[in-house]
Amino acid sequence: MPLRGTAGAAAGALVMLLAGVGPASADGPGGDTGVVLRWKPCEGETQTGFECAVANVPLDHTRPEHRTIELAVIRHRAAEPAGRAGTLFFNPGGPGGPGTLALPELYEKFPRELRDRYDIVSWDPRGVGESTAVRCFATAGEAAAWQAKVPPFPVGEREQRAFTAAYADLARRCERRDPELLRHISTADTARDLELLRRATGQERLDYWGISYGTLLGATYANLFPERVGRLVLDGNVDPQAWVNRGAAGEPGLSTFLRLGSHVGSADTLGQFLDHCGRAPVTECVFSAGGPAATRAKYHSLLRRLAKRPVGGWTYARTVSEVRGGLYTVHPGWAGIADTLQGLWDGRASVDPGTATAEPARYPGFEQSVAVLCAESPNPRSPDRYPALERRAVAEAGALGSWWAWANEPCAGWPARAARPYTGPWDRPTVHPVLVVNTTHDPSTPYRSGRATAAELGRARLLTLDGYGHTALDNPSACVGRYAVRYFLTGALPPVGARCAQDLPPFVERVPEPTAPSVSAGTPTRTGPPADPPEPLLPAYGVWPPEVVSGLLPPPHAAAAAGRR
């Protein structure tokens, strides 16, 4: 999932467009949904405590009688049914992120009050995972073998030719297997599926938490079905205008990720990683060289060494790719990057990231993100354009620019265009305002994307997370959690200009007990929820002492009434 950050993914891409489609009616596509969710206990080893169902939806929402496809759906029931406030939908990003895997993985990171009061539901979007999926290889082993031969990005002209030839081959394989599906996996198609799922759960309006690419899905839903918008949290934002290459964010000839500024966001976050590592003792960051400047120099020296001589399977390109992915989650990702880099510095590599099993347990699905991205987001159609894009990206972002520039090259030969993409407008007023959350140092969806998204939507409020990594959900902040709980249960937005901090700084296992500082009358303080007590020290994410929760949440009967609005 390129925008969410599965480290080592060989194909990280996102979208391609044709003409826009007007908003659908509030009643949703196809009249009565016909979608029935028959829940039963999930069978996966990691899905204990979750229930699974299958939804049948039209492949083409304009022709519901033509062909149906399946969506794999998962939920966890509210822990306190007596105070249940409704259903909260979750999308983990990507595109290509399977919710049936991500929800069990991230469930405990949702604030406890939301887990208590909401059934939390996710799904594998069309084209993805266990839903009717884009699968361009006959077996999981065949797909993994193909992927293992393709580097994260090419280095030198010979590798560039091989890279473009490999993805041209992938495009031909995908077109042969199910060309009709390729034209109906757009973000707009998935938003219409989400509307059917909302109605199938009996919710009057949609409550939703989307991270990364899931923010684009949320923004699309909000503009297709503005009168059905309940409480939407968009966390780690894809700028919709940049995605579709419209308005001020667009620039002729740029690829998707360069328009989004993902390469610049990655470079900024890498600089923060190296500076924090340099300031930390070696016991906290093993790659520290004793100071920020020395640690940056050590990193660049290591890359130069790897460009000349790999360490085992750790090539220059694979190391850059793994560093990029590790930046997404500060704990434990940043310590993991430091361990890997120090091992390579010492000439050893404990794990070869290029190793693939003969037959993976699951189908890898790397082509699924490519299929969504290349079908709806504009990218140069000639492979010859990408070396120049790489030079530009490297000039702006260093080595990480190479990964982001080549991540969109699979779109050059992609055979399908989305039949009904949504390209705007993005400013339709919604029944309830949207809460937009973005970290200031995000390695994939930079802070500027959060600000742009909040400005482009019809009714939205930006909550800034002063910190690092991709999404607040994956980089915990009890402060963001409090705002999110209040928003979902009462509709109250944070104050204009509100800012939060993350619970733990980088390379710190535990924050020491501070002495309470005195605040002079003229000293500015961080904006927070009115009348909230100080931040609790080291809370489990979303779990606060009773004295913090007291007065923040409505009583259970009021929360239940809010869920029935």
CORBELHU-V848312 format. One record per backbone hydrogen bond with DSSP energy under -1.0 kcal/mol. NH is the residue of the N-H (numbers start at 1). CO is the residue of the C=O. E is the energy in kcal/mol with one decimal. If there is no record, write none. Layout:
nh = (NH,NH)
co = (CO,CO)
e = (E,E)
This chain:
nh = (3,5,9,28,40,42,47,50,51,52,53,55,57,59,63,66,69,71,73,74,75,76,79,80,83,84,85,88,89,90,91,97,99,101,102,103,105,106,107,109,110,114,115,116,117,118,119,120,121,122,124,127,128,131,132,134,143,144,145,146,147,148,150,160,161,162,163,164,165,166,167,168,169,170,171,172,173,174,175,176,177,178,182,184,190,191,192,193,194,195,196,197,198,199,200,201,202,203,206,208,209,210,211,212,214,215,217,218,219,220,221,222,223,224,225,228,229,230,233,234,235,236,243,244,246,250,254,259,260,262,265,266,267,268,269,270,271,272,273,274,275,276,277,278,279,280,284,285,288,295,296,297,298,299,300,301,302,303,304,305,306,307,309,311,314,315,319,320,321,322,323,324,325,326,327,328,334,336,337,338,339,340,341,342,343,344,345,346,347,348,355,368,371,372,373,374,377,385,386,389,390,391,392,393,394,395,396,397,398,401,402,404,405,406,407,409,411,412,418,419,431,434,435,436,437,438,440,441,449,450,451,452,453,454,455,456,457,461,463,464,465,466,467,469,470,481,482,483,484,485,486,487,488,489,490,491,498,500,503,523,532,543,548,549,550,552,553,559,560,561,562,563,565)
co = (94,1,6,25,52,50,44,47,75,40,73,71,69,67,60,63,57,55,53,122,51,120,115,116,80,81,117,119,207,121,209,93,123,98,98,99,101,102,103,106,107,111,111,112,113,114,86,76,88,74,72,132,125,128,70,127,139,140,141,142,143,144,147,156,157,158,159,160,161,162,163,164,165,166,167,168,169,170,171,172,173,174,178,181,186,187,188,189,190,191,192,193,194,195,196,197,199,198,228,231,89,233,91,235,211,212,213,214,215,216,217,218,219,220,221,225,226,206,208,435,210,437,239,240,241,247,251,255,256,257,261,262,263,264,265,266,267,268,269,270,271,272,273,274,275,276,281,281,285,291,292,293,294,295,296,297,298,299,300,301,302,303,305,314,311,313,315,316,317,318,319,320,321,322,323,325,330,332,333,334,335,336,337,338,339,340,341,342,344,343,352,365,367,368,369,370,373,382,383,385,386,387,388,389,390,391,392,393,394,398,399,400,401,402,403,406,408,409,375,183,226,459,232,461,234,463,465,467,446,446,447,448,449,450,451,452,453,434,436,498,438,500,465,441,328,477,478,479,480,481,482,483,484,485,486,487,495,464,476,520,529,540,545,545,546,549,549,555,556,557,558,559,562)
e = (-1.7,-3.9,-1.6,-1.6,-1.8,-2.4,-1.4,-2.2,-2.6,-3.3,-2.1,-2.6,-2.4,-3.2,-1.9,-2.1,-3.0,-2.6,-2.9,-2.8,-2.4,-2.1,-2.3,-2.3,-1.7,-1.6,-3.9,-3.1,-2.8,-2.5,-1.6,-1.4,-1.2,-1.2,-2.3,-2.5,-1.4,-2.6,-1.7,-1.9,-1.6,-1.0,-1.9,-2.5,-1.6,-2.2,-2.3,-2.3,-2.5,-2.7,-2.6,-2.7,-2.1,-2.0,-2.7,-1.9,-1.9,-2.6,-2.4,-2.0,-2.5,-2.2,-1.4,-2.0,-2.3,-2.0,-2.8,-2.5,-2.0,-2.3,-2.0,-1.8,-2.1,-2.1,-2.1,-1.8,-2.3,-2.5,-2.2,-1.8,-1.3,-1.6,-1.4,-2.0,-2.1,-2.4,-2.1,-1.9,-2.5,-1.8,-1.7,-2.5,-2.7,-2.1,-2.1,-1.6,-1.1,-1.6,-3.1,-2.6,-2.7,-2.6,-2.1,-2.1,-2.5,-2.7,-1.8,-2.1,-2.6,-2.5,-2.6,-2.5,-1.2,-1.9,-3.2,-2.1,-1.1,-2.3,-2.8,-2.6,-2.8,-2.5,-2.2,-2.0,-2.7,-1.3,-1.9,-2.2,-2.1,-2.0,-2.4,-2.4,-2.1,-2.5,-2.2,-2.7,-2.2,-1.8,-2.6,-2.7,-2.3,-2.8,-2.6,-2.4,-1.9,-1.5,-2.0,-2.3,-1.9,-2.3,-2.4,-2.2,-2.1,-2.1,-2.3,-2.1,-2.2,-2.1,-1.9,-2.0,-2.5,-2.1,-2.7,-1.8,-2.2,-1.3,-2.2,-2.3,-2.3,-2.4,-2.5,-2.3,-2.1,-2.3,-1.2,-1.4,-1.6,-2.0,-2.3,-2.2,-2.3,-2.3,-3.1,-2.5,-2.2,-2.3,-2.5,-2.0,-1.2,-3.2,-1.8,-1.7,-2.1,-1.6,-2.4,-2.9,-2.3,-1.8,-1.3,-1.7,-2.6,-2.1,-2.1,-2.7,-2.9,-2.0,-1.5,-2.3,-2.6,-1.8,-1.5,-1.7,-2.3,-2.2,-1.3,-1.2,-1.8,-2.5,-3.0,-2.8,-2.1,-2.6,-2.7,-3.0,-3.2,-1.6,-2.0,-1.4,-2.0,-1.0,-2.2,-2.4,-2.6,-2.3,-1.9,-2.4,-2.1,-2.2,-3.3,-2.0,-2.5,-3.0,-1.1,-1.6,-2.9,-2.4,-2.3,-2.0,-2.8,-2.5,-2.5,-2.6,-2.8,-2.5,-2.2,-1.8,-2.1,-2.6,-2.4,-1.6,-2.0,-3.1,-1.8,-1.7,-2.6,-2.6,-1.2,-2.0,-2.4,-1.7,-2.2,-1.9,-1.3)
